[in-house]
Amino acid sequence: MFTKAEKKKQKLRLALTGPSGSGKTYSALTMAFGIFGKDAKVCVIDTEHGSAELYSDKFPEYYVSQFSPPYAPEAYIKRIKEAEAFGADVIIIDSISHEWNGQGGCLEQVDTVTKTSNSKNSYTSWKDVTPKHQAFVDAILASKCHIIATMRAKQEYALVEKNGKKVPEKIGLAPIQREGMDYEFTLVFDLPGGGNFMASSSKDRTGFFSGKIFPIDEALCSGILGWLNSGQEPEKKPLSPERIAQAMAERLRAMETEKDLNAAMEKAEEKYKDNQVIMDIINPVYFEMVNKLEKPFENQDNGV
């Protein structure tokens, strides 16, 4: 069935890409307070060794959660959920590159699975890791908070023919994340680095920034909030039992003690005991976690 197309109100999904020292963290804070005001409750998930706190004297009050390895997708999801529960208006994830190629991130997990299974081909290992990465993407897209994410960038090369020979040639900076990750954002701003703090936009659904070079300042932010708030209220669709169960399973896997695990399971059983679809999905996850938490040292020896 087709219905009339209508613009709905949006939550910000902004990515800032650039090499080290290009100003991603500072720009993320500038955008957060520039768009949503000095009273916005801003929470920073910081994988960059405390870099977010360097600017605490330059911005209104904000909150930081230091994030150390392993940078597994489920660990990112846990921190996003914690920020939501904390009442964040804006979540800054600085950065999401570690989820992909950091210690304990997706690429390392694929390598570990491949070696453990003695496989000569990593292709089959992705069947275990891709759903985890997709759950991380879904957590960003489904969040009720505005989200600003930073991505490290590296120099990208292509082989071009010169004088009859193939030689590498620089073709620009590429974000360090899974290919196509930029498609998930409403806006993607690229910071070139090298002391140049003028940004450009490689993706812009607002239509404000395409083809322009601009500084990231309060003047830049002025029209974004109006664009986000224009349109109809989004229709709230009930979650499917499978989606509810997936969220519950992620919550159970995030528990770090048996006490917390049992408390979370008791709440789930109280709420969903009459929904067999949900219980059939989360029960195996619960028992998996019971076994894991009962044998922490054995699991560590096995590389879990």
Number of C-alpha atoms within 10 A of each C-alpha: 2 4 5 5 6 9 14 14 16 18 18 23 19 23 27 27 30 24 21 15 14 23 20 26 26 17 21 25 24 18 21 27 20 21 21 18 12 14 11 17 19 25 26 29 23 21 22 14 11 13 14 23 16 10 13 14 8 11 12 15 13 20 16 17 16 15 19 12 13 15 22 23 25 21 21 21 22 18 19 25 15 14 23 17 9 12 13 22 18 25 28 27 25 25 24 25 22 25 27 20 18 18 16 19 23 25 17 18 20 21 15 16 18 18 14 11 11 10 13 9 11 16 10 13 18 18 11 13 19 14 12 18 21 12 17 22 15 13 19 24 17 10 15 15 20 20 26 27 24 24 25 22 23 15 13 13 14 12 12 13 11 9 7 7 9 11 12 13 12 11 11 12 18 18 22 22 18 14 9 8 13 19 10 15 19 16 22 24 23 27 27 21 18 10 10 11 18 17 23 20 20 14 19 17 12 13 10 13 18 13 11 10 12 14 14 21 13 15 10 16 17 14 13 16 15 12 17 15 15 12 13 11 11 11 8 6 6 8 9 10 16 12 12 17 21 16 15 21 19 19 17 23 19 17 17 12 13 15 10 13 19 16 12 16 19 13 11 18 15 9 10 16 13 10 11 10 14 22 18 11 17 22 16 12 17 19 11 13 21 17 13 19 17 12 11 12 12 12 13 10 8 9 10 9
